[in-house]
Amino acid sequence: MANVSTAKPKLEAEKLATAQPQITRMSVLAPALGWLIPGAGHLIQRRWIRGLLLMASIVTMFLLGLAMQGRVYRPNGGDILDILGFVGDIGAGGLYIVTRAMDWGQGAIAHATADFGTKYIIVAGLLNFIAVADAYHIAIGKKP
Amino acid sequence: MTLELTHFTAALLFAVFASVVFGITQRNAARDQVRYGLYCFVMFLGGVFIAGWVMWLVRR
């Protein structure tokens, strides 16, 4: 008898795990918007608190990195660390585009904190990649 | 204008922001998100202190 009560939730969990993701307009729009504006992928799906917290964390981290004279990587095919730096930076989406357009993020070697700033900018981008994946999981119904 | 943070303050702020994102994205229920975020924060900060003491011992 005990098996009957536990079998149903187990079956539902298995169904969720094996279910094919449903491609909807939201499953494309939410990650794209979330990449362009950190947290917006959650906000558009009415996850207000999560979206605002993600936005505040990622945008603040990126701006602190810039304020610390961190370096913003440009597209490059040189050193592997420079390439990875660019991949991290590009995760910040709109923030990266605006920064490049304004020619900020040149990086000042004279300041000891500039290296922290460079890492802040990269990690802000990487965290936004995680937020984008989360927005996608919400959109396809894999996460509440 | 250049913001000059100490190494510890920079690590502390890093831990706060990363923990918020990890908490929200890695757990489903609100309560679990808060708990996991706090867990990550403690782990980040603990790592900073342990790494600090290890470097102090290595330097000696």
N, CA and C atoms of all chains as a GROMACS GRO file, in nm:
protein
  612
    1MET      N    1   0.082  -0.122   0.000
    1MET     CA    2   0.000   0.000   0.000
    1MET      C    3   0.085   0.126   0.000
    2ALA      N    4   0.197   0.119   0.073
    2ALA     CA    5   0.285   0.238   0.082
    2ALA      C    6   0.340   0.273  -0.055
    3ASN      N    7   0.359   0.172  -0.138
    3ASN     CA    8   0.414   0.195  -0.271
    3ASN      C    9   0.320   0.277  -0.359
    4VAL      N   10   0.187   0.260  -0.337
    4VAL     CA   11   0.088   0.331  -0.418
    4VAL      C   12   0.099   0.481  -0.395
    5SER      N   13   0.118   0.524  -0.269
    5SER     CA   14   0.124   0.667  -0.238
    5SER      C   15   0.251   0.733  -0.290
    6THR      N   16   0.361   0.657  -0.299
    6THR     CA   17   0.487   0.718  -0.346
    6THR      C   18   0.505   0.701  -0.497
    7ALA      N   19   0.427   0.609  -0.554
    7ALA     CA   20   0.447   0.580  -0.697
    7ALA      C   21   0.408   0.697  -0.786
    8LYS      N   22   0.299   0.769  -0.749
    8LYS     CA   23   0.249   0.877  -0.835
    8LYS      C   24   0.347   0.995  -0.850
    9PRO      N   25   0.397   1.049  -0.735
    9PRO     CA   26   0.494   1.158  -0.751
    9PRO      C   27   0.620   1.114  -0.824
   10LYS      N   28   0.660   0.989  -0.800
   10LYS     CA   29   0.780   0.937  -0.866
   10LYS      C   30   0.758   0.932  -1.018
   11LEU      N   31   0.638   0.888  -1.055
   11LEU     CA   32   0.604   0.879  -1.196
   11LEU      C   33   0.603   1.017  -1.261
   12GLU      N   34   0.548   1.116  -1.188
   12GLU     CA   35   0.544   1.253  -1.241
   12GLU      C   36   0.683   1.310  -1.258
   13ALA      N   37   0.769   1.282  -1.160
   13ALA     CA   38   0.908   1.330  -1.168
   13ALA      C   39   0.979   1.268  -1.287
   14GLU      N   40   0.954   1.139  -1.310
   14GLU     CA   41   1.016   1.071  -1.425
   14GLU      C   42   0.964   1.130  -1.556
   15LYS      N   43   0.834   1.160  -1.557
   15LYS     CA   44   0.773   1.220  -1.676
   15LYS      C   45   0.838   1.354  -1.709
   16LEU      N   46   0.857   1.436  -1.601
   16LEU     CA   47   0.918   1.568  -1.619
   16LEU      C   48   1.060   1.556  -1.673
   17ALA      N   49   1.132   1.458  -1.617
   17ALA     CA   50   1.273   1.441  -1.657
   17ALA      C   51   1.286   1.396  -1.800
   18THR      N   52   1.191   1.311  -1.846
   18THR     CA   53   1.203   1.257  -1.981
   18THR      C   54   1.124   1.336  -2.085
   19ALA      N   55   1.042   1.431  -2.038
   19ALA     CA   56   0.956   1.506  -2.131
   19ALA      C   57   1.040   1.592  -2.226
   20GLN      N   58   0.997   1.599  -2.350
   20GLN     CA   59   1.064   1.683  -2.448
   20GLN      C   60   1.032   1.829  -2.419
   21PRO      N   61   1.132   1.919  -2.424
   21PRO     CA   62   1.104   2.060  -2.399
   21PRO      C   63   1.009   2.117  -2.505
   22GLN      N   64   0.914   2.196  -2.459
   22GLN     CA   65   0.820   2.256  -2.553
   22GLN      C   66   0.876   2.388  -2.604
   23ILE      N   67   0.901   2.395  -2.734
   23ILE     CA   68   0.954   2.518  -2.792
   23ILE      C   69   0.838   2.613  -2.818
   24THR      N   70   0.837   2.718  -2.741
   24THR     CA   71   0.734   2.819  -2.758
   24THR      C   72   0.802   2.952  -2.788
   25ARG      N   73   0.720   3.054  -2.812
   25ARG     CA   74   0.777   3.186  -2.836
   25ARG      C   75   0.854   3.234  -2.713
   26MET      N   76   0.796   3.203  -2.595
   26MET     CA   77   0.861   3.244  -2.471
   26MET      C   78   0.996   3.175  -2.450
   27SER      N   79   1.007   3.050  -2.494
   27SER     CA   80   1.132   2.976  -2.472
   27SER      C   81   1.246   3.032  -2.557
   28VAL      N   82   1.215   3.114  -2.656
   28VAL     CA   83   1.317   3.181  -2.736
   28VAL      C   84   1.336   3.325  -2.686
   29LEU      N   85   1.222   3.390  -2.658
   29LEU     CA   86   1.224   3.532  -2.618
   29LEU      C   87   1.291   3.552  -2.482
   30ALA      N   88   1.255   3.467  -2.384
   30ALA     CA   89   1.306   3.486  -2.247
   30ALA      C   90   1.459   3.478  -2.239
   31PRO      N   91   1.522   3.372  -2.297
   31PRO     CA   92   1.669   3.369  -2.290
   31PRO      C   93   1.733   3.484  -2.367
   32ALA      N   94   1.676   3.519  -2.483
   32ALA     CA   95   1.734   3.627  -2.563
   32ALA      C   96   1.728   3.760  -2.488
   33LEU      N   97   1.611   3.786  -2.430
   33LEU     CA   98   1.595   3.911  -2.354
   33LEU      C   99   1.680   3.909  -2.227
   34GLY      N  100   1.687   3.790  -2.166
   34GLY     CA  101   1.768   3.774  -2.044
   34GLY      C  102   1.915   3.797  -2.070
   35TRP      N  103   1.960   3.758  -2.189
   35TRP     CA  104   2.100   3.782  -2.225
   35TRP      C  105   2.124   3.932  -2.247
   36LEU      N  106   2.030   3.995  -2.318
   36LEU     CA  107   2.046   4.137  -2.352
   36LEU      C  108   2.037   4.225  -2.228
   37ILE      N  109   1.938   4.197  -2.143
   37ILE     CA  110   1.921   4.273  -2.019
   37ILE      C  111   1.917   4.172  -1.903
   38PRO      N  112   2.023   4.164  -1.823
   38PRO     CA  113   2.025   4.064  -1.716
   38PRO      C  114   1.900   4.070  -1.627
   39GLY      N  115   1.838   3.956  -1.606
   39GLY     CA  116   1.718   3.948  -1.522
   39GLY      C  117   1.587   3.966  -1.597
   40ALA      N  118   1.594   4.022  -1.718
   40ALA     CA  119   1.471   4.049  -1.794
   40ALA      C  120   1.401   3.921  -1.839
   41GLY      N  121   1.478   3.813  -1.856
   41GLY     CA  122   1.419   3.685  -1.894
   41GLY      C  123   1.325   3.632  -1.787
   42HIS      N  124   1.355   3.665  -1.662
   42HIS     CA  125   1.267   3.626  -1.551
   42HIS      C  126   1.152   3.724  -1.537
   43LEU      N  127   1.182   3.852  -1.554
   43LEU     CA  128   1.078   3.955  -1.539
   43LEU      C  129   0.966   3.936  -1.641
   44ILE      N  130   1.002   3.901  -1.764
   44ILE     CA  131   0.901   3.884  -1.869
   44ILE      C  132   0.810   3.764  -1.840
   45GLN      N  133   0.860   3.673  -1.754
   45GLN     CA  134   0.778   3.558  -1.715
   45GLN      C  135   0.714   3.578  -1.577
   46ARG      N  136   0.710   3.702  -1.535
   46ARG     CA  137   0.647   3.744  -1.409
   46ARG      C  138   0.714   3.683  -1.285
   47ARG      N  139   0.841   3.653  -1.295
   47ARG     CA  140   0.918   3.614  -1.175
   47ARG      C  141   0.986   3.742  -1.127
   48TRP      N  142   0.905   3.829  -1.066
   48TRP     CA  143   0.951   3.965  -1.035
   48TRP      C  144   1.070   3.968  -0.941
   49ILE      N  145   1.057   3.900  -0.827
   49ILE     CA  146   1.164   3.909  -0.726
   49ILE      C  147   1.294   3.847  -0.778
   50ARG      N  148   1.281   3.727  -0.837
   50ARG     CA  149   1.400   3.661  -0.893
   50ARG      C  150   1.466   3.749  -0.999
   51GLY      N  151   1.384   3.804  -1.086
   51GLY     CA  152   1.437   3.888  -1.195
   51GLY      C  153   1.508   4.011  -1.143
   52LEU      N  154   1.445   4.077  -1.044
   52LEU     CA  155   1.506   4.200  -0.991
   52LEU      C  156   1.636   4.168  -0.916
   53LEU      N  157   1.636   4.057  -0.842
   53LEU     CA  158   1.759   4.019  -0.769
   53LEU      C  159   1.871   3.984  -0.866
   54LEU      N  160   1.837   3.911  -0.971
   54LEU     CA  161   1.939   3.876  -1.071
   54LEU      C  162   1.992   4.000  -1.140
   55MET      N  163   1.899   4.089  -1.176
   55MET     CA  164   1.939   4.213  -1.243
   55MET      C  165   2.031   4.295  -1.152
   56ALA      N  166   1.989   4.313  -1.027
   56ALA     CA  167   2.068   4.393  -0.932
   56ALA      C  168   2.207   4.333  -0.915
   57SER      N  169   2.214   4.202  -0.898
   57SER     CA  170   2.343   4.137  -0.872
   57SER      C  171   2.437   4.148  -0.993
   58ILE      N  172   2.385   4.112  -1.110
   58ILE     CA  173   2.472   4.107  -1.228
   58ILE      C  174   2.512   4.247  -1.275
   59VAL      N  175   2.414   4.339  -1.278
   59VAL     CA  176   2.446   4.476  -1.323
   59VAL      C  177   2.542   4.544  -1.225
   60THR      N  178   2.515   4.528  -1.095
   60THR     CA  179   2.604   4.590  -0.995
   60THR      C  180   2.746   4.536  -1.007
   61MET      N  181   2.755   4.404  -1.025
   61MET     CA  182   2.888   4.343  -1.035
   61MET      C  183   2.963   4.397  -1.158
   62PHE      N  184   2.893   4.406  -1.270
   62PHE     CA  185   2.955   4.456  -1.393
   62PHE      C  186   3.000   4.602  -1.374
   63LEU      N  187   2.910   4.684  -1.315
   63LEU     CA  188   2.944   4.826  -1.298
   63LEU      C  189   3.058   4.845  -1.198
   64LEU      N  190   3.059   4.764  -1.092
   64LEU     CA  191   3.171   4.772  -0.996
   64LEU      C  192   3.302   4.736  -1.067
   65GLY      N  193   3.296   4.637  -1.155
   65GLY     CA  194   3.416   4.600  -1.232
   65GLY      C  195   3.466   4.715  -1.316
   66LEU      N  196   3.373   4.784  -1.380
   66LEU     CA  197   3.412   4.901  -1.461
   66LEU      C  198   3.468   5.012  -1.372
   67ALA      N  199   3.403   5.033  -1.256
   67ALA     CA  200   3.448   5.138  -1.164
   67ALA      C  201   3.587   5.109  -1.108
   68MET      N  202   3.622   4.981  -1.102
   68MET     CA  203   3.756   4.943  -1.055
   68MET      C  204   3.858   4.945  -1.167
   69GLN      N  205   3.818   5.002  -1.282
   69GLN     CA  206   3.907   5.012  -1.400
   69GLN      C  207   3.940   4.876  -1.460
   70GLY      N  208   3.841   4.785  -1.451
   70GLY     CA  209   3.862   4.652  -1.510
   70GLY      C  210   3.869   4.660  -1.661
   71ARG      N  211   3.930   4.557  -1.718
   71ARG     CA  212   3.948   4.554  -1.864
   71ARG      C  213   3.834   4.475  -1.929
   72VAL      N  214   3.780   4.529  -2.037
   72VAL     CA  215   3.678   4.457  -2.114
   72VAL      C  216   3.747   4.399  -2.238
   73TYR      N  217   3.735   4.267  -2.254
   73TYR     CA  218   3.803   4.199  -2.365
   73TYR      C  219   3.732   4.222  -2.498
   74ARG      N  220   3.809   4.237  -2.601
   74ARG     CA  221   3.756   4.250  -2.736
   74ARG      C  222   3.764   4.113  -2.805
   75PRO      N  223   3.686   4.093  -2.914
   75PRO     CA  224   3.698   3.966  -2.987
   75PRO      C  225   3.842   3.946  -3.030
   76ASN      N  226   3.897   3.829  -3.004
   76ASN     CA  227   4.038   3.809  -3.036
   76ASN      C  228   4.065   3.661  -3.063
   77GLY      N  229   4.173   3.636  -3.130
   77GLY     CA  230   4.211   3.498  -3.159
   77GLY      C  231   4.351   3.469  -3.109
   78GLY      N  232   4.389   3.536  -3.004
   78GLY     CA  233   4.525   3.523  -2.952
   78GLY      C  234   4.536   3.423  -2.838
   79ASP      N  235   4.578   3.473  -2.723
   79ASP     CA  236   4.599   3.390  -2.606
   79ASP      C  237   4.467   3.326  -2.561
   80ILE      N  238   4.475   3.202  -2.516
   80ILE     CA  239   4.353   3.129  -2.477
   80ILE      C  240   4.280   3.200  -2.362
   81LEU      N  241   4.355   3.260  -2.269
   81LEU     CA  242   4.291   3.330  -2.158
   81LEU      C  243   4.218   3.456  -2.205
   82ASP      N  244   4.274   3.520  -2.309
   82ASP     CA  245   4.207   3.637  -2.366
   82ASP      C  246   4.077   3.596  -2.436
   83ILE      N  247   4.083   3.480  -2.505
   83ILE     CA  248   3.962   3.431  -2.573
   83ILE      C  249   3.854   3.398  -2.468
   84LEU      N  250   3.896   3.329  -2.362
   84LEU     CA  251   3.799   3.294  -2.256
   84LEU      C  252   3.746   3.419  -2.186
   85GLY      N  253   3.833   3.519  -2.172
   85GLY     CA  254   3.789   3.646  -2.113
   85GLY      C  255   3.680   3.710  -2.196
   86PHE      N  256   3.697   3.704  -2.327
   86PHE     CA  257   3.595   3.760  -2.417
   86PHE      C  258   3.465   3.681  -2.405
   87VAL      N  259   3.476   3.548  -2.400
   87VAL     CA  260   3.355   3.463  -2.387
   87VAL      C  261   3.280   3.499  -2.259
   88GLY      N  262   3.353   3.519  -2.150
   88GLY     CA  263   3.288   3.558  -2.024
   88GLY      C  264   3.223   3.694  -2.035
   89ASP      N  265   3.295   3.788  -2.092
   89ASP     CA  266   3.244   3.926  -2.103
   89ASP      C  267   3.116   3.935  -2.186
   90ILE      N  268   3.113   3.859  -2.295
   90ILE     CA  269   3.000   3.867  -2.390
   90ILE      C  270   2.870   3.818  -2.324
   91GLY      N  271   2.884   3.742  -2.216
   91GLY     CA  272   2.765   3.694  -2.144
   91GLY      C  273   2.682   3.807  -2.086
   92ALA      N  274   2.744   3.922  -2.062
   92ALA     CA  275   2.670   4.034  -2.003
   92ALA      C  276   2.579   4.104  -2.104
   93GLY      N  277   2.585   4.062  -2.229
   93GLY     CA  278   2.490   4.109  -2.331
   93GLY      C  279   2.491   4.258  -2.353
   94GLY      N  280   2.380   4.323  -2.322
   94GLY     CA  281   2.365   4.466  -2.347
   94GLY      C  282   2.469   4.550  -2.274
   95LEU      N  283   2.506   4.506  -2.154
   95LEU     CA  284   2.607   4.581  -2.078
   95LEU      C  285   2.739   4.582  -2.154
   96TYR      N  286   2.773   4.466  -2.214
   96TYR     CA  287   2.897   4.457  -2.291
   96TYR      C  288   2.890   4.545  -2.414
   97ILE      N  289   2.776   4.542  -2.482
   97ILE     CA  290   2.760   4.621  -2.606
   97ILE      C  291   2.772   4.770  -2.576
   98VAL      N  292   2.704   4.816  -2.470
   98VAL     CA  293   2.711   4.958  -2.433
   98VAL      C  294   2.854   4.996  -2.394
   99THR      N  295   2.919   4.909  -2.316
   99THR     CA  296   3.056   4.938  -2.272
   99THR      C  297   3.151   4.952  -2.391
  100ARG      N  298   3.137   4.861  -2.488
  100ARG     CA  299   3.223   4.868  -2.607
  100ARG      C  300   3.191   4.992  -2.689
  101ALA      N  301   3.061   5.024  -2.699
  101ALA     CA  302   3.020   5.140  -2.778
  101ALA      C  303   3.074   5.270  -2.717
  102MET      N  304   3.077   5.274  -2.584
  102MET     CA  305   3.125   5.395  -2.516
  102MET      C  306   3.278   5.394  -2.498
  103ASP      N  307   3.339   5.286  -2.539
  103ASP     CA  308   3.484   5.270  -2.527
  103ASP      C  309   3.532   5.274  -2.382
  104TRP      N  310   3.449   5.219  -2.293
  104TRP     CA  311   3.491   5.206  -2.153
  104TRP      C  312   3.566   5.074  -2.138
  105GLY      N  313   3.615   5.052  -2.014
  105GLY     CA  314   3.679   4.923  -1.985
  105GLY      C  315   3.812   4.903  -2.053
  106GLN      N  316   3.893   5.007  -2.054
  106GLN     CA  317   4.026   4.996  -2.115
  106GLN      C  318   4.125   4.923  -2.024
  107GLY      N  319   4.098   4.927  -1.892
  107GLY     CA  320   4.187   4.860  -1.799
  107GLY      C  321   4.308   4.944  -1.768
  108ALA      N  322   4.325   4.975  -1.639
  108ALA     CA  323   4.438   5.058  -1.598
  108ALA      C  324   4.533   4.974  -1.514
  109ILE      N  325   4.650   4.948  -1.568
  109ILE     CA  326   4.745   4.861  -1.498
  109ILE      C  327   4.797   4.932  -1.372
  110ALA      N  328   4.787   5.066  -1.370
  110ALA     CA  329   4.839   5.143  -1.257
  110ALA      C  330   4.767   5.113  -1.127
  111HIS      N  331   4.641   5.064  -1.137
  111HIS     CA  332   4.565   5.035  -1.015
  111HIS      C  333   4.567   4.886  -0.984
  112ALA      N  334   4.594   4.856  -0.856
  112ALA     CA  335   4.597   4.715  -0.814
  112ALA      C  336   4.459   4.652  -0.825
  113THR      N  337   4.355   4.736  -0.807
  113THR     CA  338   4.219   4.682  -0.808
  113THR      C  339   4.167   4.656  -0.949
  114ALA      N  340   4.240   4.703  -1.050
  114ALA     CA  341   4.193   4.684  -1.188
  114ALA      C  342   4.179   4.537  -1.222
  115ASP      N  343   4.267   4.453  -1.166
  115ASP     CA  344   4.260   4.310  -1.193
  115ASP      C  345   4.133   4.250  -1.132
  116PHE      N  346   4.097   4.298  -1.012
  116PHE     CA  347   3.969   4.254  -0.952
  116PHE      C  348   3.855   4.293  -1.044
  117GLY      N  349   3.864   4.416  -1.095
  117GLY     CA  350   3.758   4.468  -1.182
  117GLY      C  351   3.740   4.382  -1.306
  118THR      N  352   3.853   4.340  -1.366
  118THR     CA  353   3.846   4.254  -1.485
  118THR      C  354   3.774   4.124  -1.452
  119LYS      N  355   3.807   4.067  -1.336
  119LYS     CA  356   3.741   3.941  -1.295
  119LYS      C  357   3.593   3.963  -1.266
  120TYR      N  358   3.559   4.075  -1.205
  120TYR     CA  359   3.418   4.107  -1.178
  120TYR      C  360   3.338   4.110  -1.308
  121ILE      N  361   3.396   4.174  -1.409
  121ILE     CA  362   3.325   4.189  -1.538
  121ILE      C  363   3.305   4.051  -1.603
  122ILE      N  364   3.409   3.968  -1.600
  122ILE     CA  365   3.398   3.834  -1.660
  122ILE      C  366   3.293   3.752  -1.585
  123VAL      N  367   3.300   3.755  -1.452
  123VAL     CA  368   3.207   3.672  -1.373
  123VAL      C  369   3.064   3.722  -1.387
  124ALA      N  370   3.045   3.853  -1.400
  124ALA     CA  371   2.910   3.905  -1.421
  124ALA      C  372   2.852   3.844  -1.549
  125GLY      N  373   2.934   3.836  -1.654
  125GLY     CA  374   2.889   3.775  -1.779
  125GLY      C  375   2.859   3.627  -1.763
  126LEU      N  376   2.945   3.556  -1.691
  126LEU     CA  377   2.924   3.412  -1.671
  126LEU      C  378   2.798   3.387  -1.587
  127LEU      N  379   2.777   3.470  -1.486
  127LEU     CA  380   2.655   3.455  -1.404
  127LEU      C  381   2.531   3.481  -1.488
  128ASN      N  382   2.543   3.574  -1.583
  128ASN     CA  383   2.428   3.600  -1.670
  128ASN      C  384   2.398   3.481  -1.761
  129PHE      N  385   2.501   3.407  -1.801
  129PHE     CA  386   2.477   3.284  -1.878
  129PHE      C  387   2.391   3.186  -1.796
  130ILE      N  388   2.423   3.175  -1.666
  130ILE     CA  389   2.346   3.084  -1.579
  130ILE      C  390   2.202   3.135  -1.568
  131ALA      N  391   2.187   3.268  -1.553
  131ALA     CA  392   2.052   3.327  -1.542
  131ALA      C  393   1.972   3.304  -1.670
  132VAL      N  394   2.039   3.312  -1.785
  132VAL     CA  395   1.973   3.288  -1.914
  132VAL      C  396   1.924   3.144  -1.922
  133ALA      N  397   2.009   3.049  -1.881
  133ALA     CA  398   1.969   2.907  -1.882
  133ALA      C  399   1.850   2.885  -1.789
  134ASP      N  400   1.850   2.954  -1.676
  134ASP     CA  401   1.739   2.941  -1.580
  134ASP      C  402   1.609   2.996  -1.640
  135ALA      N  403   1.620   3.109  -1.708
  135ALA     CA  404   1.501   3.168  -1.773
  135ALA      C  405   1.445   3.071  -1.878
  136TYR      N  406   1.535   3.003  -1.949
  136TYR     CA  407   1.492   2.904  -2.050
  136TYR      C  408   1.420   2.787  -1.982
  137HIS      N  409   1.476   2.740  -1.871
  137HIS     CA  410   1.414   2.627  -1.800
  137HIS      C  411   1.276   2.663  -1.748
  138ILE      N  412   1.260   2.786  -1.705
  138ILE     CA  413   1.126   2.831  -1.661
  138ILE      C  414   1.031   2.834  -1.781
  139ALA      N  415   1.081   2.883  -1.894
  139ALA     CA  416   0.996   2.898  -2.013
  139ALA      C  417   0.947   2.764  -2.068
  140ILE      N  418   1.031   2.660  -2.056
  140ILE     CA  419   0.989   2.528  -2.109
  140ILE      C  420   0.918   2.445  -2.003
  141GLY      N  421   0.900   2.502  -1.885
  141GLY     CA  422   0.825   2.434  -1.780
  141GLY      C  423   0.904   2.333  -1.699
  142LYS      N  424   1.038   2.338  -1.713
  142LYS     CA  425   1.122   2.245  -1.638
  142LYS      C  426   1.141   2.291  -1.494
  143LYS      N  427   1.119   2.422  -1.472
  143LYS     CA  428   1.138   2.480  -1.339
  143LYS      C  429   1.017   2.569  -1.309
  144PRO      N  430   0.967   2.567  -1.184
  144PRO     CA  431   0.851   2.652  -1.152
  144PRO      C  432   0.884   2.801  -1.152
  145MET      N  433   3.723   5.847  -1.209
  145MET     CA  434   3.701   5.794  -1.074
  145MET      C  435   3.737   5.646  -1.070
  146THR      N  436   3.818   5.611  -0.975
  146THR     CA  437   3.854   5.470  -0.961
  146THR      C  438   3.810   5.420  -0.824
  147LEU      N  439   3.738   5.311  -0.825
  147LEU     CA  440   3.695   5.250  -0.700
  147LEU      C  441   3.806   5.158  -0.653
  148GLU      N  442   3.856   5.184  -0.534
  148GLU     CA  443   3.965   5.101  -0.483
  148GLU      C  444   3.916   5.023  -0.361
  149LEU      N  445   3.886   4.897  -0.381
  149LEU     CA  446   3.840   4.812  -0.272
  149LEU      C  447   3.958   4.731  -0.218
  150THR      N  448   3.948   4.695  -0.091
  150THR     CA  449   4.050   4.604  -0.039
  150THR      C  450   4.021   4.465  -0.096
  151HIS      N  451   4.119   4.379  -0.087
  151HIS     CA  452   4.102   4.243  -0.140
  151HIS      C  453   3.984   4.174  -0.070
  152PHE      N  454   3.974   4.194   0.062
  152PHE     CA  455   3.867   4.128   0.137
  152PHE      C  456   3.730   4.181   0.098
  153THR      N  457   3.718   4.313   0.085
  153THR     CA  458   3.588   4.372   0.046
  153THR      C  459   3.547   4.323  -0.093
  154ALA      N  460   3.645   4.317  -0.184
  154ALA     CA  461   3.615   4.269  -0.319
  154ALA      C  462   3.567   4.124  -0.314
  155ALA      N  463   3.632   4.042  -0.231
  155ALA     CA  464   3.592   3.900  -0.219
  155ALA      C  465   3.453   3.889  -0.155
  156LEU      N  466   3.427   3.976  -0.057
  156LEU     CA  467   3.297   3.974   0.012
  156LEU      C  468   3.184   4.009  -0.085
  157LEU      N  469   3.202   4.116  -0.162
  157LEU     CA  470   3.099   4.157  -0.259
  157LEU      C  471   3.080   4.050  -0.366
  158PHE      N  472   3.192   3.993  -0.409
  158PHE     CA  473   3.187   3.884  -0.508
  158PHE      C  474   3.100   3.770  -0.453
  159ALA      N  475   3.123   3.734  -0.327
  159ALA     CA  476   3.049   3.624  -0.264
  159ALA      C  477   2.900   3.656  -0.257
  160VAL      N  478   2.866   3.780  -0.225
  160VAL     CA  479   2.725   3.820  -0.214
  160VAL      C  480   2.655   3.803  -0.349
  161PHE      N  481   2.712   3.862  -0.454
  161PHE     CA  482   2.646   3.861  -0.585
  161PHE      C  483   2.639   3.719  -0.644
  162ALA      N  484   2.748   3.647  -0.633
  162ALA     CA  485   2.750   3.510  -0.689
  162ALA      C  486   2.651   3.421  -0.612
  163SER      N  487   2.644   3.439  -0.480
  163SER     CA  488   2.553   3.356  -0.399
  163SER      C  489   2.407   3.383  -0.434
  164VAL      N  490   2.374   3.509  -0.458
  164VAL     CA  491   2.236   3.544  -0.497
  164VAL      C  492   2.199   3.471  -0.626
  165VAL      N  493   2.287   3.479  -0.725
  165VAL     CA  494   2.258   3.416  -0.855
  165VAL      C  495   2.254   3.263  -0.841
  166PHE      N  496   2.349   3.205  -0.768
  166PHE     CA  497   2.349   3.059  -0.749
  166PHE      C  498   2.222   3.014  -0.678
  167GLY      N  499   2.185   3.087  -0.573
  167GLY     CA  500   2.066   3.050  -0.496
  167GLY      C  501   1.942   3.049  -0.582
  168ILE      N  502   1.924   3.153  -0.662
  168ILE     CA  503   1.803   3.166  -0.745
  168ILE      C  504   1.801   3.060  -0.856
  169THR      N  505   1.916   3.036  -0.916
  169THR     CA  506   1.916   2.951  -1.035
  169THR      C  507   1.930   2.801  -1.006
  170GLN      N  508   1.986   2.768  -0.891
  170GLN     CA  509   2.015   2.625  -0.867
  170GLN      C  510   1.910   2.553  -0.784
  171ARG      N  511   1.811   2.624  -0.732
  171ARG     CA  512   1.706   2.560  -0.653
  171ARG      C  513   1.569   2.608  -0.700
  172ASN      N  514   1.467   2.528  -0.670
  172ASN     CA  515   1.332   2.561  -0.720
  172ASN      C  516   1.248   2.639  -0.619
  173ALA      N  517   1.234   2.586  -0.498
  173ALA     CA  518   1.147   2.651  -0.398
  173ALA      C  519   1.217   2.771  -0.337
  174ALA      N  520   1.137   2.871  -0.298
  174ALA     CA  521   1.194   2.996  -0.244
  174ALA      C  522   1.279   2.970  -0.120
  175ARG      N  523   1.229   2.884  -0.031
  175ARG     CA  524   1.302   2.854   0.092
  175ARG      C  525   1.438   2.788   0.062
  176ASP      N  526   1.435   2.694  -0.033
  176ASP     CA  527   1.560   2.626  -0.073
  176ASP      C  528   1.658   2.724  -0.137
  177GLN      N  529   1.604   2.820  -0.212
  177GLN     CA  530   1.690   2.919  -0.277
  177GLN      C  531   1.765   3.002  -0.175
  178VAL      N  532   1.692   3.044  -0.070
  178VAL     CA  533   1.755   3.124   0.036
  178VAL      C  534   1.862   3.041   0.107
  179ARG      N  535   1.827   2.917   0.139
  179ARG     CA  536   1.920   2.831   0.212
  179ARG      C  537   2.045   2.803   0.129
  180TYR      N  538   2.026   2.775   0.000
  180TYR     CA  539   2.140   2.745  -0.085
  180TYR      C  540   2.227   2.870  -0.108
  181GLY      N  541   2.160   2.986  -0.120
  181GLY     CA  542   2.234   3.111  -0.135
  181GLY      C  543   2.322   3.137  -0.013
  182LEU      N  544   2.264   3.116   0.106
  182LEU     CA  545   2.342   3.136   0.229
  182LEU      C  546   2.456   3.034   0.238
  183TYR      N  547   2.428   2.911   0.197
  183TYR     CA  548   2.531   2.806   0.199
  183TYR      C  549   2.648   2.846   0.109
  184CYS      N  550   2.616   2.894  -0.012
  184CYS     CA  551   2.722   2.937  -0.106
  184CYS      C  552   2.802   3.053  -0.047
  185PHE      N  553   2.730   3.148   0.015
  185PHE     CA  554   2.798   3.264   0.072
  185PHE      C  555   2.898   3.220   0.180
  186VAL      N  556   2.852   3.132   0.268
  186VAL     CA  557   2.940   3.083   0.376
  186VAL      C  558   3.059   3.009   0.316
  187MET      N  559   3.034   2.929   0.212
  187MET     CA  560   3.143   2.853   0.149
  187MET      C  561   3.245   2.948   0.084
  188PHE      N  562   3.195   3.050   0.015
  188PHE     CA  563   3.285   3.148  -0.047
  188PHE      C  564   3.372   3.214   0.059
  189LEU      N  565   3.304   3.262   0.164
  189LEU     CA  566   3.376   3.335   0.269
  189LEU      C  567   3.471   3.243   0.345
  190GLY      N  568   3.425   3.120   0.372
  190GLY     CA  569   3.511   3.021   0.438
  190GLY      C  570   3.634   2.994   0.353
  191GLY      N  571   3.614   2.984   0.222
  191GLY     CA  572   3.726   2.961   0.130
  191GLY      C  573   3.827   3.074   0.133
  192VAL      N  574   3.774   3.196   0.147
  192VAL     CA  575   3.863   3.314   0.154
  192VAL      C  576   3.951   3.306   0.279
  193PHE      N  577   3.887   3.274   0.392
  193PHE     CA  578   3.963   3.268   0.518
  193PHE      C  579   4.065   3.153   0.516
  194ILE      N  580   4.022   3.037   0.465
  194ILE     CA  581   4.114   2.922   0.459
  194ILE      C  582   4.231   2.953   0.366
  195ALA      N  583   4.200   3.008   0.248
  195ALA     CA  584   4.307   3.042   0.153
  195ALA      C  585   4.401   3.146   0.214
  196GLY      N  586   4.343   3.241   0.289
  196GLY     CA  587   4.425   3.344   0.354
  196GLY      C  588   4.522   3.283   0.454
  197TRP      N  589   4.471   3.192   0.536
  197TRP     CA  590   4.559   3.129   0.636
  197TRP      C  591   4.663   3.039   0.570
  198VAL      N  592   4.625   2.969   0.465
  198VAL     CA  593   4.721   2.883   0.393
  198VAL      C  594   4.834   2.968   0.336
  199MET      N  595   4.797   3.084   0.276
  199MET     CA  596   4.900   3.172   0.220
  199MET      C  597   4.991   3.227   0.329
  200TRP      N  598   4.930   3.256   0.445
  200TRP     CA  599   5.010   3.307   0.558
  200TRP      C  600   5.110   3.201   0.602
  201LEU      N  601   5.065   3.073   0.609
  201LEU     CA  602   5.154   2.964   0.650
  201LEU      C  603   5.264   2.941   0.547
  202VAL      N  604   5.228   2.947   0.420
  202VAL     CA  605   5.327   2.926   0.313
  202VAL      C  606   5.433   3.036   0.318
  203ARG      N  607   5.386   3.157   0.346
  203ARG     CA  608   5.479   3.272   0.348
  203ARG      C  609   5.580   3.258   0.462
  204ARG      N  610   5.536   3.195   0.574
  204ARG     CA  611   5.627   3.177   0.686
  204ARG      C  612   5.724   3.064   0.654
   0.00000   0.00000   0.00000
